[in-house]
Amino acid sequence: MKAKIIKYGVALLIILGLSLFVLTQVLGQKTVYKPRPAYDKTGFIENENYSEDEITLENTRFKLTLQTEDTNFELLDKVTNQIWYSTPKHDTLIIPADARELFVLYYERKIEASKMVSINDESIKYKNYQFRVKDNQLEVLYEVGGKHNLMMSDLPRQIGKETFERLILEPLEEKGQTDSTIRRQLGFLKAQFNYVENDKRYYLKELTSQDSIDIVYNLIFNESLYTYDQYIEDSITYGFETSKQLPYFEFSVTYQLTSKGLEVRLNNDSIVESEDFPIAYIDLLPFFGSGNLNDEGFTVLPDGSGVYIDHNNQKYNTVGYEKRIYGSDMSVGTAHQIKPSSGERLSFAMYGYAKNDYGFINVIKEGDHMTTLKAGFLTESSSGVYVHKIPYANYRYFIRERDAFIFQSSTSSQRVTSWSIDYNKDDFVFEYQFIEESNLTYYDMVNAYQTHLVDLYQLEEITKQKQLHVTLLGGYLEKKYFLGFPYTSVEALTSTKGVRQIKDDLIDLGIDQFDMTYQGFSNNGVKPSAYLETDYNKNITSRKALEKLVKDLNKEEIDLFLEFSTTFAYTDQHINVKKDVTENIFHKPVYRYPYDEATLLADKSKTISYVLNTSAQNRVFSNVIKTSNRLGATHISLTDFGQSFASNLNKKETMFRNEIAANQMSMMNRLEDKSVQLRNPNQYLIGQASQILDLSLKGTMHPIVDFDIPFIPLVLNGYMDFAGNSVNMDDSKSIHWHLLKAIETGASLQFSFTAEETTKLVKTEYNYLISTYYKYWLEDLNTMMTTLDDLNILNQKVINHQVLNPQGSIVEVTYRDGKTIRINYETESYVVMP
């Protein structure tokens, strides 16, 4: 029995120790707030001192009128004669409270979810805001929260006799001799305190009116010698509760008219928060321009290729759309243990909104990396009938990153939140760009956004686009045994000899307009170790053989892109995990295992991949430059660069997504003398890419979405050489679907090939490559290429696109030469219209 008690006792101590360790790890990340420098408020005028009812900004096309009573505004477009409101309107009914919000702030809490603060309730209601008009800009500074009214807890409920008489009564009696107001109020004060002789102290009665509390507070703290420090001392001595600190925030927003519309800036330097109440994120103008029950319209989101939401689609009670721009952060959440997102990524920082034949696009100009895009319907009903149906789209701007840990005991669990020690310091700037055309279609938004990107990245129309991109898979690691002992060996899927064979067979088919990407040519193959060094594997190629291949293909005018992995490193070969791998908010390295659909868990029997930090990625780029220069290669492909984020949330060296993106752009500048191919990159890198592979040609069918549209491919059409996913590796779509998408969008075709048969991969972790043996696909490839040649649409720019049925499955595309093609995805067929 004694042994059992000792055994259980030891076990309990171990459990308690582990629990304490975990709790310390989580709660130990408590934010140490570093306040921003004081914001320059020169020129601000408090609302109560502002004499005008309206503030107006105006240029040749637009006029903004802001009401000083509540800071709501309207924007007149003089060209279209349309008025756009900051919050929805209704002729007879009161708009729901949520839809009347101009801004909504959320602050962090350790145990619970972020807490919402209404700017209407905590700032505008009390007229706590200021204005500054300068250089045709209007800035509104909101003072949010804090103590609006005094309460009983703000008063000392017990005071010692000597203190009460010396610090309160005597000074007030002296002032009362010359001040009749104080003399009159002093009598009221004395009546509110009862003296108890046995306790030698005064007790404050319960005050029921706000005026009574205000009078007593003013006399004690403003007119007498009693101080806040004395109040705290008395609370400790006599044990009464003191007033609690309430959350208080400040932030300012600047409005400026542009030639295209309205620019809105959240001024980060203006933000005031506290260590106890740090801001998580802010929703900005969530209902600007929104329609209501009797309005027509639609929303376009650049999710994947793009999605379309009809404002009268009867999906009003569907869960709202909410997705982080540029994808989720790999450093947030235990992503190595959960199922990866099955939807497409939101790779472009914009959305489009149409109401009653007119509309706008909203483009982010600064701060896109720290932003979430939201869309949905806000409804209100009476007796089962909708009285409000407000379709909205807006941005949520993150001030800091957060993560959570589930603290588990034997009987319950508790979600404990931790947030980044540092905060995002960038302004958030977006611009509503209004489209002049009436009877607005999503293709008008395509043109508007295309113009924006062309101006932003100085894109030029391409005159020649390759119709085919071939990705060649170099090698893989095969598990073998020697005398019963396991070891791994690098085996070839496509050696340099195989590259030449595939090239020759394509030319024999009459296909001569193609380029090639060599993936997995070194560093253990298609799941490469870190490219901090380049290790050639003799079964695939040697440096000398690869150098000759590059030279020979250059002579034949075939571009060979050498592909490098820059973000992920498979295994810890070449890396120091502590120094080279990104850390999450709990100071743990960020890594991934393939996800197992059968067990719903990470499959740790397969190769681990680590996420390299910025410092390590920079060194990878140095090696990429060194390797390509030695080989005489001018064409580079980056497998995973610019398509995902992993913030470094180590509290000593915090790097948010915006800083990661800035570093990525700087790294790309190092390759300015190369032709760089990227795979489905985020928007901010397209200006530095020569080609894009794996571009999304479909959108996420979120429950609120009606159908997907090729919005982004149409935006890039004519300005970027791009291809969708490899036809033969996308088992979710047929060959005919890929052909139709190429016709619809002007995309090139992409195939992934191996020169060796792939049956040997069936029982390996590389079985996802089983459909890549090139000889099985030559006939289909030739048929697709012949079809595209016969249509004569290569290098033709798309000039119009429209959906012809409610399901979005029948579309019509028009090319610059006037050719119109109708495509039916239900029957996977097309017809050239007469």
PyMOL commands that set and color helices and strands:
alter all, ss='L'
color gray80, all
select helices_A, chain A and resi 2-27+47-49+97-100+119-122+124-126+152-154+161-176+180-192+210-223+228-238+368-370+442-457+496-508+543-555+577-580+614-631+657-669+683-688+711-716+735-745+759-761+767-769+774-776+778-791
alter helices_A, ss='H'
color red, helices_A
select strands_A, chain A and resi 45-46+54-58+62-67+73-77+82-85+103-107+115-118+129-134+137-145+158-160+193-196+201-204+248-257+261-272+279-284+297-301+307-310+321-324+350-355+358-366+371-382+385-398+402-408+413-419+428-435+468-473+475-482+485-492+514-519+560-564+568-570+591-592+595-596+601-602+609-611+635-638+675-679+691-693+707-708+721-722+749-753+798-803+810-815+820-824+829-832
alter strands_A, ss='S'
color yellow, strands_A
deselect
rebuild
show_as cartoon
